[in-house]
Amino acid sequence: MDSIVGISAREWLRALKDNHFRISPDSWLKVILITFLSIKNARQKSKEHQLFAQKIKDTEIQSAPLFLLGHWRSGTTFLHNLIALDKQFAFPNLFEIRNPHSFLQKEKLFQKRMELYSARKRMMDNIQVALNDPAEEEFALAVMTLQSPLIGWMFPRRASHYEHYTTFDSISEDEIKQWKAQYLFYLKKLTFKYAKPLLLKSPVNTARIRLLAELFPGAKFIHIHRHPYDVFRSTKKLYTTAVQAARMQAYDKKLTDSFILDRYHEMYQAYWRDIAQIPAQNKMDIAFEELEKYPEKLVSSIYQTLNLSGYDKLEPVLKEYLRKQADYKKNTYKPIDEALKEKIKQKWQFSFDKWGYDA
């Protein structure tokens, strides 16, 4: 439910109407709570508009963001946490993606909650997360626009509808224009607050490079990949934990495997089509396995390849962070049975070939 607590009443009513108010009996308590929060959010949205609308409108994003890409469970969070240690960048934190309409006016509340909110482990990977940690702006955009596959997590009966917003390939120009305007508005809010270049991580953006390049000519992209079998198993864990907790409708769990296979395939068809249009000096592709084994070396290589300044200041901070993370233990998974392996190989063969992974 955390992914939708920042929605305003207008968008929440529209989401319910679009899904014909079909809610599972075990989710009605969540619906009541979100309805109450959405009314509160609408009031706060109006107040924030009165206080900051003109200032946000006048804000210019001087430097194109640095975008971190990669399918869910490919190591994007680890990469995000490492580069976010560089103080030259700003990023949306967990509080700001949960309160997209009101985080500017709620800064004092954020500070109070930081005193009460202890870091918690994410359900899918045991990573400790605090309110001021780097977070995915897609969660903010999802409640601001409803144009996100994340809305399909809550309404799985119409997940195929929301999946169209992964690539936006079949979306009208009017809807694309609306999404761009909301995305730009949210990033201007962050820029107004921090006055720094933005570091943004969103798995969904892996399939939206064309739109991002249109918004921010000269933007730089770092893509991280991981062995397809590991991505599949970890994504399956995501669906049985966080996505399951977010749902408000019953759905056939037997369809999960095919859904993961299809989404990954669609995402990477769009990625390889669009990344080819980005100049070589503005993109880099890295392997999670290498980042995990040689994090300092690879982060240094990223700064060199993309001509980013400031690694000398980042290096000692990076070393200390990695020292503190030394005891972290990843999830372990049961081996994939041969029948499922064959399905993954058939559907994702392009990834095995492209990155040289053993099947």
Backbone hydrogen bonds in HBPLUS format (Angstrom, degrees):
<---DONOR---> <-ACCEPTOR-->    atom                        ^
c    i                          cat <-CA-CA->   ^        H-A-AA   ^      H-
h    n   atom  resd res      DA  || num        DHA   H-A  angle D-A-AA Bond
n    s   type  num  typ     dist DA aas  dist angle  dist       angle   num
A0004-ILE N   A0001-MET O   3.02 MM   3  5.81 171.8  2.03 127.5 130.2     1
A0007-ILE N   A0004-ILE O   3.20 MM   3  5.69 168.7  2.21 123.9 123.9     2
A0012-TRP N   A0008-SER O   2.98 MM   4  6.13 159.9  2.02 158.1 164.6     3
A0009-ALA N   A0038-SER O   3.07 MM  29  4.43 120.2  2.44 123.7 109.4     4
A0013-LEU N   A0009-ALA O   2.93 MM   4  6.04 163.7  1.95 151.9 155.3     5
A0014-ARG N   A0010-ARG O   3.07 MM   4  6.28 156.1  2.13 142.9 150.0     6
A0015-ALA N   A0011-GLU O   2.85 MM   4  6.08 154.6  1.92 147.7 154.4     7
A0016-LEU N   A0012-TRP O   3.02 MM   4  6.28 159.3  2.06 149.2 154.1     8
A0017-LYS N   A0013-LEU O   2.89 MM   4  6.11 162.9  1.92 151.7 156.7     9
A0018-ASP N   A0014-ARG O   2.78 MM   4  5.90 165.0  1.80 152.8 157.4    10
A0019-ASN N   A0015-ALA O   3.18 MM   4  6.27 136.9  2.37 135.4 145.6    11
A0019-ASN N   A0016-LEU O   3.21 MM   3  5.19 129.7  2.48  93.1 106.2    12
A0021-PHE N   A0016-LEU O   2.81 MM   5  4.97 162.3  1.84 155.6 151.3    13
A0020-HIS N   A0017-LYS O   2.93 MM   3  4.84 160.2  1.97 111.4 111.3    14
A0022-ARG N   A0019-ASN O   3.05 MM   3  6.12 167.6  2.07 132.3 134.7    15
A0024-SER N   A0248-MET O   2.84 MM 224  5.85 168.8  1.85 145.5 149.4    16
A0027-SER N   A0024-SER O   2.85 MM   3  5.37 162.6  1.87 122.8 127.5    17
A0030-LYS N   A0027-SER O   3.09 MM   3  5.28 118.8  2.48 100.5 114.9    18
A0031-VAL N   A0027-SER O   3.04 MM   4  6.40 154.9  2.10 150.1 157.7    19
A0032-ILE N   A0028-TRP O   2.95 MM   4  6.21 160.6  1.99 150.6 154.5    20
A0033-LEU N   A0029-LEU O   3.06 MM   4  6.29 162.3  2.10 147.2 151.9    21
A0034-ILE N   A0030-LYS O   2.85 MM   4  6.05 165.5  1.87 156.2 160.2    22
A0035-THR N   A0031-VAL O   2.86 MM   4  5.99 154.0  1.93 147.9 155.5    23
A0036-PHE N   A0032-ILE O   3.06 MM   4  6.34 158.9  2.10 147.6 152.4    24
A0037-LEU N   A0033-LEU O   2.96 MM   4  6.27 162.4  2.00 150.2 155.2    25
A0038-SER N   A0034-ILE O   2.73 MM   4  5.86 150.3  1.81 148.3 157.0    26
A0039-ILE N   A0035-THR O   3.19 MM   4  6.44 150.4  2.28 147.3 152.8    27
A0040-LYS N   A0036-PHE O   3.27 MM   4  6.58 161.6  2.31 146.8 151.6    28
A0041-ASN N   A0037-LEU O   2.73 MM   4  5.99 154.9  1.79 150.9 159.0    29
A0042-ALA N   A0038-SER O   2.91 MM   4  6.08 147.5  2.02 139.7 147.8    30
A0043-ARG N   A0039-ILE O   3.24 MM   4  6.57 154.2  2.31 145.6 151.0    31
A0044-GLN N   A0040-LYS O   3.08 MM   4  6.39 161.3  2.12 149.3 154.6    32
A0045-LYS N   A0041-ASN O   2.74 MM   4  5.91 148.6  1.84 148.0 157.4    33
A0046-SER N   A0042-ALA O   3.09 MM   4  6.31 156.0  2.15 143.8 148.9    34
A0047-LYS N   A0043-ARG O   3.03 MM   4  6.35 156.5  2.09 147.1 153.8    35
A0048-GLU N   A0044-GLN O   2.83 MM   4  6.04 159.1  1.88 149.0 154.7    36
A0049-HIS N   A0045-LYS O   2.94 MM   4  6.12 153.0  2.01 145.3 152.9    37
A0050-GLN N   A0046-SER O   3.08 MM   4  6.37 157.7  2.13 146.0 151.2    38
A0051-LEU N   A0047-LYS O   3.04 MM   4  6.30 153.0  2.12 147.9 155.4    39
A0052-PHE N   A0048-GLU O   2.82 MM   4  5.80 160.0  1.86 154.6 159.2    40
A0053-ALA N   A0049-HIS O   2.98 MM   4  4.72 153.4  2.06 130.4 133.1    41
A0056-ILE N   A0052-PHE O   2.87 MM   4  6.03 160.1  1.91 166.8 172.8    42
A0057-LYS N   A0053-ALA O   2.93 MM   4  6.13 161.1  1.96 148.9 154.7    43
A0058-ASP N   A0054-GLN O   2.95 MM   4  6.13 149.8  2.04 146.7 154.2    44
A0059-THR N   A0056-ILE O   3.07 MM   3  5.11 147.6  2.18 100.6 110.6    45
A0066-LEU N   A0198-LEU O   2.92 MM 132  6.36 161.0  1.95 163.3 168.1    46
A0200-LEU N   A0066-LEU O   2.98 MM 134  6.21 166.4  1.99 157.5 162.0    47
A0067-PHE N   A0220-LYS O   2.91 MM 153  6.19 166.4  1.93 168.2 163.8    48
A0222-ILE N   A0067-PHE O   2.88 MM 155  6.30 160.4  1.92 164.7 171.2    49
A0068-LEU N   A0200-LEU O   2.76 MM 132  6.06 159.6  1.80 164.5 168.5    50
A0069-LEU N   A0222-ILE O   2.75 MM 153  5.99 168.9  1.76 158.9 160.9    51
A0224-ILE N   A0069-LEU O   3.02 MM 155  6.34 155.1  2.08 139.9 144.0    52
A0079-LEU N   A0075-GLY O   3.11 MM   4  6.32 167.6  2.12 154.7 158.0    53
A0080-HIS N   A0076-THR O   2.84 MM   4  5.96 158.3  1.89 147.1 153.8    54
A0081-ASN N   A0077-THR O   2.88 MM   4  6.07 163.9  1.91 153.1 156.8    55
A0082-LEU N   A0078-PHE O   3.11 MM   4  6.33 149.5  2.20 145.4 153.3    56
A0083-ILE N   A0079-LEU O   3.13 MM   4  6.40 173.0  2.13 160.0 159.5    57
A0084-ALA N   A0080-HIS O   2.90 MM   4  5.87 148.8  1.99 148.6 158.2    58
A0085-LEU N   A0082-LEU O   3.22 MM   3  5.63 158.2  2.27 106.4 113.0    59
A0086-ASP N   A0083-ILE O   3.00 MM   3  5.67 164.5  2.02 118.5 123.5    60
A0089-PHE N   A0086-ASP O   3.12 MM   3  6.09 172.2  2.12 128.7 131.1    61
A0090-ALA N   A0197-PRO O   2.85 MM 107  6.09 153.9  1.91 158.1 165.0    62
A0199-LEU N   A0090-ALA O   2.78 MM 109  5.98 154.9  1.84 168.9 176.9    63
A0135-ALA N   A0092-PRO O   2.87 MM  43  5.77 147.1  1.98 167.1 157.5    64
A0096-GLU N   A0093-ASN O   3.06 MM   3  5.30 116.7  2.48 100.5 115.6    65
A0097-ILE N   A0093-ASN O   3.04 MM   4  6.40 147.3  2.15 156.4 165.8    66
A0094-LEU N   A0133-ASP O   3.17 MM  39  6.02 129.1  2.44 151.2 165.4    67
A0098-ARG N   A0094-LEU O   3.20 MM   4  6.27 138.5  2.38 138.6 148.7    68
A0095-PHE N   A0131-LEU O   3.14 MM  36  5.28 152.5  2.22 147.7 141.1    69
A0099-ASN N   A0095-PHE O   3.06 MM   4  6.16 125.6  2.37 136.6 150.2    70
A0102-SER N   A0099-ASN O   3.18 MM   3  5.53 154.6  2.25 110.3 117.8    71
A0103-PHE N   A0099-ASN O   3.03 MM   4  5.37 125.1  2.35 166.6 161.4    72
A0106-LYS N   A0102-SER O   3.22 MM   4  6.26 129.2  2.49 145.6 159.5    73
A0110-PHE N   A0106-LYS O   2.84 MM   4  6.13 151.7  1.92 151.9 160.8    74
A0111-GLN N   A0107-GLU O   3.04 MM   4  6.38 155.1  2.10 147.5 152.9    75
A0112-LYS N   A0108-LYS O   3.08 MM   4  6.40 154.0  2.15 145.2 152.0    76
A0113-ARG N   A0109-LEU O   2.85 MM   4  6.13 160.3  1.89 152.9 158.5    77
A0114-MET N   A0110-PHE O   2.87 MM   4  6.09 146.8  1.98 148.0 157.4    78
A0115-GLU N   A0112-LYS O   3.10 MM   3  5.35 132.2  2.34  99.6 111.8    79
A0116-LEU N   A0113-ARG O   2.97 MM   3  5.03 131.9  2.21  97.7 111.3    80
A0117-TYR N   A0113-ARG O   2.64 MM   4  5.62 150.3  1.72 161.1 169.4    81
A0120-ARG N   A0129-VAL O   2.92 MM   9  5.25 159.3  1.96 141.5 139.4    82
A0129-VAL N   A0120-ARG O   2.65 MM   9  5.25 151.1  1.73 141.6 150.8    83
A0122-ARG N   A0127-ILE O   2.90 MM   5  5.46 149.1  2.00 138.3 146.0    84
A0126-ASN N   A0122-ARG O   3.08 MM   4  5.07 149.0  2.18 144.2 143.2    85
A0133-ASP N   A0130-ALA O   3.07 MM   3  5.36 165.4  2.10 116.7 118.7    86
A0139-PHE N   A0136-GLU O   3.32 MM   3  6.16 152.9  2.40 119.3 122.8    87
A0140-ALA N   A0137-GLU O   3.01 MM   3  5.23 123.0  2.35 102.4 116.5    88
A0141-LEU N   A0137-GLU O   2.99 MM   4  6.35 164.2  2.01 156.3 160.7    89
A0142-ALA N   A0138-GLU O   2.80 MM   4  5.90 146.7  1.91 145.7 154.6    90
A0144-MET N   A0140-ALA O   3.08 MM   4  6.26 143.4  2.22 145.4 156.5    91
A0145-THR N   A0141-LEU O   2.91 MM   4  5.84 149.7  2.00 149.1 154.1    92
A0146-LEU N   A0142-ALA O   2.77 MM   4  4.88 146.4  1.88 131.9 142.3    93
A0151-ILE N   A0148-SER O   3.16 MM   3  5.80 154.7  2.22 115.8 121.1    94
A0152-GLY N   A0149-PRO O   2.96 MM   3  5.16 132.9  2.19 100.9 114.0    95
A0153-TRP N   A0150-LEU O   3.05 MM   3  5.19 145.7  2.17  98.4 108.6    96
A0154-MET N   A0151-ILE O   3.09 MM   3  5.45 132.8  2.32 103.9 114.9    97
A0155-PHE N   A0151-ILE O   3.08 MM   4  6.40 148.4  2.18 143.1 152.8    98
A0248-MET N   A0154-MET O   2.79 MM  94  5.21 145.5  1.91 137.1 136.5    99
A0158-ARG N   A0155-PHE O   3.06 MM   3  5.94 158.7  2.10 126.1 131.3   100
A0159-ALA N   A0156-PRO O   3.19 MM   3  4.59 162.9  2.22 101.7  99.8   101
A0161-HIS N   A0158-ARG O   3.00 MM   3  5.43 132.4  2.24 108.0 120.1   102
A0162-TYR N   A0158-ARG O   3.40 MM   4  6.88 158.4  2.45 152.6 157.1   103
A0163-GLU N   A0159-ALA O   2.89 MM   4  6.07 138.2  2.07 148.8 161.6   104
A0164-HIS N   A0161-HIS O   3.26 MM   3  5.83 155.4  2.33 110.2 116.5   105
A0165-TYR N   A0162-TYR O   3.07 MM   3  5.72 158.3  2.12 115.5 121.6   106
A0166-THR N   A0163-GLU O   2.94 MM   3  5.42 160.2  1.98 118.9 120.6   107
A0168-PHE N   A0164-HIS O   3.04 MM   4  5.78 148.1  2.14 145.1 154.0   108
A0171-ILE N   A0168-PHE O   3.31 MM   3  5.04 168.1  2.33 104.6 105.8   109
A0176-ILE N   A0172-SER O   3.00 MM   4  6.31 158.2  2.05 150.8 157.6   110
A0177-LYS N   A0173-GLU O   2.88 MM   4  6.02 156.1  1.93 145.2 151.7   111
A0178-GLN N   A0174-ASP O   3.04 MM   4  6.31 152.5  2.11 142.9 150.0   112
A0179-TRP N   A0175-GLU O   2.92 MM   4  6.21 161.0  1.96 150.7 155.5   113
A0180-LYS N   A0176-ILE O   2.90 MM   4  6.12 166.1  1.92 154.5 158.2   114
A0181-ALA N   A0177-LYS O   3.01 MM   4  6.19 156.9  2.07 145.2 151.5   115
A0182-GLN N   A0178-GLN O   3.08 MM   4  6.35 158.0  2.12 150.1 155.2   116
A0183-TYR N   A0179-TRP O   2.89 MM   4  6.09 160.3  1.93 155.1 161.1   117
A0184-LEU N   A0180-LYS O   2.88 MM   4  5.99 167.9  1.89 152.4 155.9   118
A0185-PHE N   A0181-ALA O   2.95 MM   4  6.06 152.6  2.02 139.9 148.0   119
A0186-TYR N   A0182-GLN O   2.99 MM   4  6.21 161.4  2.02 148.0 151.8   120
A0187-LEU N   A0183-TYR O   2.99 MM   4  6.27 161.9  2.03 152.8 157.9   121
A0188-LYS N   A0184-LEU O   2.85 MM   4  6.04 144.4  1.97 145.4 155.6   122
A0189-LYS N   A0185-PHE O   3.01 MM   4  6.32 147.8  2.11 145.5 153.9   123
A0190-LEU N   A0186-TYR O   3.17 MM   4  6.54 155.7  2.23 145.5 151.1   124
A0191-THR N   A0187-LEU O   2.91 MM   4  6.12 153.7  1.98 141.7 149.5   125
A0192-PHE N   A0188-LYS O   2.74 MM   4  5.90 157.6  1.78 150.8 156.6   126
A0193-LYS N   A0189-LYS O   3.07 MM   4  6.28 152.5  2.14 142.8 149.8   127
A0194-TYR N   A0190-LEU O   2.90 MM   4  6.08 164.0  1.93 152.6 156.8   128
A0195-ALA N   A0191-THR O   2.69 MM   4  4.87 148.5  1.78 132.1 142.3   129
A0205-ASN N   A0202-SER O   2.99 MM   3  5.45 135.0  2.20 112.2 123.8   130
A0206-THR N   A0203-PRO O   3.03 MM   3  5.61 161.7  2.07 115.7 121.6   131
A0207-ALA N   A0204-VAL O   3.12 MM   3  6.06 162.8  2.15 126.2 128.5   132
A0208-ARG N   A0205-ASN O   2.95 MM   3  4.76 167.7  1.97 107.1 110.0   133
A0211-LEU N   A0208-ARG O   3.05 MM   3  5.45 116.4  2.47 108.9 122.9   134
A0212-LEU N   A0208-ARG O   3.03 MM   4  6.29 163.0  2.06 159.7 165.2   135
A0213-ALA N   A0209-ILE O   2.85 MM   4  5.97 159.4  1.89 154.6 159.4   136
A0214-GLU N   A0210-ARG O   3.08 MM   4  6.29 143.1  2.23 139.3 149.2   137
A0215-LEU N   A0211-LEU O   3.02 MM   4  6.31 150.9  2.11 144.3 151.8   138
A0216-PHE N   A0212-LEU O   2.81 MM   4  5.94 155.0  1.87 148.1 155.8   139
A0219-ALA N   A0216-PHE O   3.03 MM   3  5.58 144.5  2.16 145.8 142.6   140
A0221-PHE N   A0282-ASN O   2.87 MM  61  6.27 156.7  1.92 146.8 152.7   141
A0284-MET N   A0221-PHE O   2.96 MM  63  6.45 134.9  2.17 152.1 164.6   142
A0223-HIS N   A0284-MET O   2.85 MM  61  6.25 167.4  1.86 164.6 168.0   143
A0286-ILE N   A0223-HIS O   2.79 MM  63  6.21 162.7  1.82 164.1 170.1   144
A0225-HIS N   A0286-ILE O   2.95 MM  61  6.41 155.8  2.01 156.8 163.9   145
A0288-PHE N   A0225-HIS O   2.75 MM  63  5.84 164.1  1.77 176.8 175.5   146
A0230-ASP N   A0227-HIS O   2.97 MM   3  5.42 118.3  2.36 112.3 126.9   147
A0231-VAL N   A0227-HIS O   2.99 MM   4  6.29 157.9  2.04 155.5 162.6   148
A0232-PHE N   A0228-PRO O   2.90 MM   4  6.07 161.4  1.94 150.3 154.9   149
A0233-ARG N   A0229-TYR O   3.02 MM   4  6.25 172.0  2.02 152.5 154.1   150
A0234-SER N   A0230-ASP O   2.98 MM   4  6.02 163.9  2.00 148.1 153.0   151
A0235-THR N   A0231-VAL O   2.86 MM   4  5.89 153.4  1.93 146.4 154.2   152
A0236-LYS N   A0232-PHE O   2.87 MM   4  6.06 151.2  1.96 148.9 157.2   153
A0237-LYS N   A0233-ARG O   3.09 MM   4  6.41 147.4  2.20 138.5 146.9   154
A0238-LEU N   A0234-SER O   2.99 MM   4  6.33 148.7  2.09 140.7 149.4   155
A0239-TYR N   A0235-THR O   2.99 MM   4  6.33 151.4  2.08 147.3 154.0   156
A0240-THR N   A0236-LYS O   3.05 MM   4  6.32 140.4  2.21 143.0 153.7   157
A0241-THR N   A0238-LEU O   3.33 MM   3  5.32 152.5  2.41  97.3 105.3   158
A0243-VAL N   A0238-LEU O   3.12 MM   5  6.33 173.1  2.13 154.5 156.5   159
A0245-ALA N   A0241-THR O   2.94 MM   4  6.13 152.1  2.01 150.3 158.4   160
A0246-ALA N   A0242-ALA O   3.07 MM   4  6.28 134.7  2.28 139.8 151.7   161
A0246-ALA N   A0243-VAL O   3.10 MM   3  5.04 129.0  2.37  93.7 107.5   162
A0247-ARG N   A0243-VAL O   3.18 MM   4  6.33 134.3  2.40 147.4 157.5   163
A0255-LEU N   A0252-ASP O   3.06 MM   3  5.84 167.5  2.08 121.8 125.7   164
A0256-THR N   A0253-LYS O   3.14 MM   3  5.44 167.1  2.15 111.9 116.0   165
A0259-PHE N   A0255-LEU O   2.99 MM   4  6.13 152.1  2.07 152.7 161.6   166
A0260-ILE N   A0256-THR O   2.97 MM   4  6.21 161.7  2.00 157.9 161.1   167
A0261-LEU N   A0257-ASP O   3.02 MM   4  6.27 164.8  2.04 152.6 157.1   168
A0262-ASP N   A0258-SER O   2.94 MM   4  6.04 160.3  1.98 146.3 151.3   169
A0263-ARG N   A0259-PHE O   2.99 MM   4  6.10 166.1  2.00 151.9 155.8   170
A0264-TYR N   A0260-ILE O   3.13 MM   4  6.19 172.2  2.14 152.7 154.9   171
A0265-HIS N   A0261-LEU O   3.21 MM   4  6.31 160.9  2.25 142.1 147.5   172
A0266-GLU N   A0262-ASP O   2.96 MM   4  6.19 164.9  1.98 153.7 157.4   173
A0267-MET N   A0263-ARG O   2.86 MM   4  6.00 164.1  1.88 155.9 160.8   174
A0268-TYR N   A0264-TYR O   3.04 MM   4  6.23 163.4  2.06 152.4 155.6   175
A0269-GLN N   A0265-HIS O   3.07 MM   4  6.24 143.0  2.21 145.4 155.2   176
A0270-ALA N   A0266-GLU O   3.25 MM   4  6.48 160.0  2.29 148.4 152.5   177
A0271-TYR N   A0267-MET O   2.95 MM   4  6.20 151.9  2.03 141.2 150.2   178
A0272-TRP N   A0268-TYR O   3.06 MM   4  6.03 177.7  2.07 143.6 144.1   179
A0273-ARG N   A0269-GLN O   3.23 MM   4  6.22 145.8  2.35 134.5 143.8   180
A0274-ASP N   A0270-ALA O   3.05 MM   4  6.17 158.6  2.10 150.4 154.9   181
A0275-ILE N   A0271-TYR O   2.81 MM   4  5.79 164.1  1.83 161.7 166.2   182
A0277-GLN N   A0274-ASP O   3.03 MM   3  5.60 157.6  2.08 114.1 120.7   183
A0278-ILE N   A0275-ILE O   3.08 MM   3  5.34 162.8  2.11 110.3 115.8   184
A0282-ASN N   A0279-PRO O   2.91 MM   3  5.49 161.6  1.95 120.1 126.2   185
A0283-LYS N   A0280-ALA O   3.46 MM   3  5.67 164.9  2.48 114.4 112.6   186
A0290-GLU N   A0287-ALA O   3.15 MM   3  5.35 125.2  2.47  99.8 112.5   187
A0291-LEU N   A0287-ALA O   3.03 MM   4  6.36 159.5  2.07 151.4 157.6   188
A0292-GLU N   A0288-PHE O   2.79 MM   4  5.96 160.7  1.83 159.1 163.6   189
A0293-LYS N   A0289-GLU O   3.22 MM   4  6.27 146.1  2.34 132.4 140.7   190
A0294-TYR N   A0290-GLU O   2.75 MM   4  5.75 166.7  1.77 155.6 159.7   191
A0298-LEU N   A0294-TYR O   3.01 MM   4  6.15 163.1  2.04 159.4 164.4   192
A0299-VAL N   A0295-PRO O   2.95 MM   4  6.03 163.6  1.97 151.1 155.6   193
A0300-SER N   A0296-GLU O   3.01 MM   4  6.12 161.1  2.05 148.0 153.5   194
A0301-SER N   A0297-LYS O   3.01 MM   4  6.25 148.8  2.11 139.2 148.0   195
A0302-ILE N   A0298-LEU O   2.91 MM   4  6.23 146.7  2.02 146.7 155.6   196
A0303-TYR N   A0299-VAL O   3.14 MM   4  6.49 159.8  2.18 151.8 155.3   197
A0304-GLN N   A0300-SER O   3.09 MM   4  6.38 153.5  2.16 146.9 154.4   198
A0305-THR N   A0301-SER O   2.85 MM   4  5.96 171.3  1.85 154.6 157.3   199
A0306-LEU N   A0302-ILE O   3.01 MM   4  6.03 167.1  2.02 153.3 156.6   200
A0308-LEU N   A0303-TYR O   2.80 MM   5  4.63 156.4  1.86 138.2 144.7   201
A0307-ASN N   A0304-GLN O   3.27 MM   3  5.03 156.0  2.33  97.3 104.1   202
A0313-LYS N   A0310-GLY O   3.18 MM   3  5.52 132.4  2.42 105.9 116.8   203
A0314-LEU N   A0310-GLY O   3.15 MM   4  6.41 150.3  2.24 146.3 155.3   204
A0315-GLU N   A0311-TYR O   2.85 MM   4  5.86 156.0  1.91 157.8 160.8   205
A0317-VAL N   A0314-LEU O   3.04 MM   3  5.39 116.9  2.45 111.7 127.3   206
A0318-LEU N   A0314-LEU O   2.84 MM   4  5.95 158.6  1.89 162.0 168.7   207
A0319-LYS N   A0315-GLU O   2.96 MM   4  6.20 159.3  2.00 156.1 160.9   208
A0320-GLU N   A0316-PRO O   3.17 MM   4  6.37 158.7  2.22 142.1 146.9   209
A0321-TYR N   A0317-VAL O   2.99 MM   4  6.23 159.1  2.04 149.1 155.0   210
A0322-LEU N   A0318-LEU O   2.99 MM   4  6.19 166.8  2.01 155.3 158.3   211
A0323-ARG N   A0319-LYS O   3.00 MM   4  6.20 146.8  2.12 142.1 151.5   212
A0324-LYS N   A0320-GLU O   3.15 MM   4  6.42 152.8  2.22 146.3 152.3   213
A0325-GLN N   A0321-TYR O   3.07 MM   4  6.35 132.4  2.31 140.9 154.4   214
A0326-ALA N   A0323-ARG O   3.36 MM   3  5.35 164.8  2.39 103.7 107.2   215
A0328-TYR N   A0325-GLN O   3.06 MM   3  5.55 167.5  2.07 120.8 124.7   216
A0341-LYS N   A0337-ASP O   2.96 MM   4  6.23 159.5  2.00 154.5 161.3   217
A0342-GLU N   A0338-GLU O   2.98 MM   4  6.17 154.0  2.05 146.2 152.0   218
A0343-LYS N   A0339-ALA O   3.24 MM   4  6.58 149.5  2.34 138.9 146.5   219
A0344-ILE N   A0340-LEU O   2.94 MM   4  6.25 160.8  1.97 156.6 161.4   220
A0345-LYS N   A0341-LYS O   2.87 MM   4  6.11 163.5  1.90 154.1 158.7   221
A0346-GLN N   A0342-GLU O   2.97 MM   4  6.12 159.1  2.01 146.1 151.7   222
A0347-LYS N   A0343-LYS O   2.99 MM   4  6.14 162.8  2.02 150.2 154.6   223
A0348-TRP N   A0344-ILE O   2.77 MM   4  5.64 157.4  1.82 152.3 158.9   224
A0351-SER N   A0348-TRP O   2.89 MM   3  5.58 141.1  2.05 120.0 129.5   225
A0353-ASP N   A0349-GLN O   2.99 MM   4  6.26 163.7  2.02 157.5 162.1   226
A0354-LYS N   A0350-PHE O   2.83 MM   4  5.86 161.7  1.86 143.0 148.9   227
A0355-TRP N   A0351-SER O   3.08 MM   4  5.97 170.5  2.09 148.2 150.6   228
A0356-GLY N   A0352-PHE O   2.91 MM   4  5.41 118.0  2.30 131.9 143.4   229
A0357-TYR N   A0352-PHE O   3.13 MM   5  4.76 127.4  2.42 123.9 134.0   230
